[in-house]
Each structure stands twice: as C-alpha cells, then as structure tokens.
Amino acid sequence: MPESPCLVIDLNRVRANYRALHAALPTARIRFAVKASPVPEIIRLLNDEGAEFDVASIGEIELCIAQGVDPAVMCYGNPIKKASQIATAYAAGVRRYAFDTEDDLERIAEHAPGSEVECRFLASAPASQTPFGTKFGCAPGEAVHLLVRANDLGLKVVGPYFHVGSQQLDPIAWKIGIEQAAAITEALAVKDIPVTAVNIGGGLPISYADAAPGIDELGTVIAHAAATLLPEHTHLVVEPGRALVGNTGVIHAEVVNVRTAPDGRRWVYLDIGRYNGMAETENEYIAYRFQTDRDADPMDEVVIAGPTCDGDDVLYQRTRVLLPTTLRAGDSVRILETGAYTASYSSVSFNGFPPLTVHVSGAERE
Ligand SMILES: Cc1ncc(COP(=O)(O)O)c(C=O)c1O
C-alpha cells in the first residue's frame, strides 16, 4: 500500500455505476460533473462509455481535453464565470453553457456567440444533505424571461436546468423540479421557443453511514415524472458526480494519536482531516464509515480529528462514531465511500501537509 494517507479508486466500479445509471434512465444523457473526482483515468473511462462532461472552470476543460474529450460534449455548467473564461472556453471549442443571471447570459452571447444555453432555476425541492441554499438559480418565472432573451440574443435555447442539492435523499425533489421545468417549457412553447432538453442536475445520493435510496428507485420517480409532465421528445440530461464515483474510493489512513480529553471524551487523531481530503465533514454533513483491523474488539464513541493545528480540523464531534477501544497510534483506518469530493478538495500545503494522493485500481478499458 502506498504511503498513508491516500485514496484508492476502483475503476471497475466507476464503469458499473455508469452502466447502472444508464440502465435506470436509458433515455437520459449522462453528464459527469468532473469536480466530484477530476482523475484522468476516470475521465477517459467515462469518455469511452459515452458520457458528457460538466466542467466548472478552464482547468477542468483543459483536463478533459488532455484526456481526449471532444469539447462538443462538454457543458460549462458553472453559472459564475468571467467574460475572459467564457472566451477561453469558446476558443477551446465548448459550445454549451449554463447561466442563471442576465449578466452572465449577455457575456455568453458576446463571447460564445450561437452557443447552446441552459437556464438554472432554483427548484422548490427539500434541502439535501449538502445543500446549495440560494447560491444558484433564478426564480422559475425569471427563467422563462431569460431563455426568451437568450433566443433574442441568437443563442440556442436548450431548456431549463435545476440541481436539487448534493446528496439529496428525497426522490420527490426531482418530481418537484421536473414539474417546475415543465411549467417553464410550457411558457416557452407559447412563445414558440421549443425546449429540447431538461437538465435535472446531480444530487443523486449514495449510502454512507446512513442508507440512501437506490438508483432504481430514483430512476423510476424521475422517468415517471418526465414521461407524464414533459412534452414528448424532450430529452433528459442528468449531471451526477457523487453517484458515479462516491462508492468507488477508499481512503487509507493511519491513527496518529489517541487521548482522553479533560472532559472525558476519547479523541482519535488521524493523518487525514478537513484540509487534506475530508472537506465534506464540514458541519458533519457527510457521515463516512470507518473500518479498522480491530473491529472485532469492543467499540466506544470517539471524537475524530485531523492532523493539523487548526481547531476546526475535527471531523466528527456530534455525530455518533464508534471505534475499537483498543485502537492505537500506527493502526490503519479505512474510510469508505470516499471517491467523491475528497482528493480535489485537499489544500496544497496547509500546515505543510501535502494534498491527498490518488491511486487507481481496476481496468480503464474493458
Ligand atoms: C453544476 C453542477 N452539476 C452537477 C454537480 C454534481 O452534483 P452531485 O455530485 O451531487 O451529483 C454539481 C455539484 O456541485 C454542480 O455544481
């Protein structure tokens, strides 16, 4: 095993996840949100499988191009972008953009003329485990106005787009979003602007310490809502990150120290923390599962912390996490389902710790 800590990704599971999602939503185009795991081998594998790519920055566009991805299958999905970034993306061949403000729309019209556009609206969905709040998305009524404006500006209207928040546990969220997208579609049809696709975003959950609904259940709700609410021939685009890669990774870490604090709580300090891969433990949103070689020993509640001198570098102090009472410095700890939003989040050198290293196993090509 490479030096601890490190993330090991199983490429075979990435392929299996892609195919399972394709089977659950056979008519939807699958667009991988690169930010979830910008690993070259994963991008090449998904490109071979026929995926599209949601890119958030010039860095992700360049990464995908370097892996042989045709810019024609990329969508610059980040609604926050400078004019210069749009121009660079356009020069690289990207012809699809998402937006949620008139300002950004005008920048797209000027610097990426004639491109396809999707308008992100804020769906009235229940909150997810790692919610976006109101950071993104215009009001649904505003989306109609903005897509009409897009059409006037000579852009190609694709349709409405929503994201119900990452790790969304309630399948009804997509039904609500599709209902609202259908109303936008109808209002545009009245103005003779046909919607060709509805982007239902990411947010598809995976099971961590708590079980999440499976892809088949979600697929049934989404397919039923689309078939009953959207006009025939409207494509679906699904934009998953976590659901394609989350359960494909295991972090191999090590116990650095164990102590009993003055308040009597047992603290376990690992060589991985909030700043070198475990960013999604912020607010204890994501409850990862831990495995050790001593799991047959008696278990007791612990606080789990990272290795830096930062007071916020604590993974769990409210979530109930049990680890063996015999655990000691030098023991290895495996943190499961850590394939999404881990390595790419790690800081370059906070407290002098290097970013989390990534290793892949399994076959890139079948
Ligand atoms: C624009 C966009 N699309 C898709 C995703 C993927 O979301 P998830 O990993 O929840 O599927 C994200 C995540 O932040 C996003 O910002």
The ligand as a Gaussian input file, in Angstrom:
#p B3LYP/6-31G(d) Opt

LIG

0 1
 C      -23.248000      22.370000     -11.733000
 C      -23.174000      21.071000     -11.014000
 N      -23.608000      19.958000     -11.628000
 C      -23.522000      18.755000     -11.050000
 C      -22.987000      18.614000      -9.783000
 C      -22.867000      17.234000      -9.218000
 O      -23.611000      17.060000      -8.073000
 P      -23.619000      15.658000      -7.335000
 O      -22.229000      15.289000      -7.036000
 O      -24.453000      15.909000      -6.148000
 O      -24.272000      14.674000      -8.271000
 C      -22.563000      19.743000      -9.087000
 C      -22.023000      19.631000      -7.724000
 O      -21.681000      20.562000      -7.048000
 C      -22.634000      21.000000      -9.722000
 O      -22.167000      22.112000      -9.141000

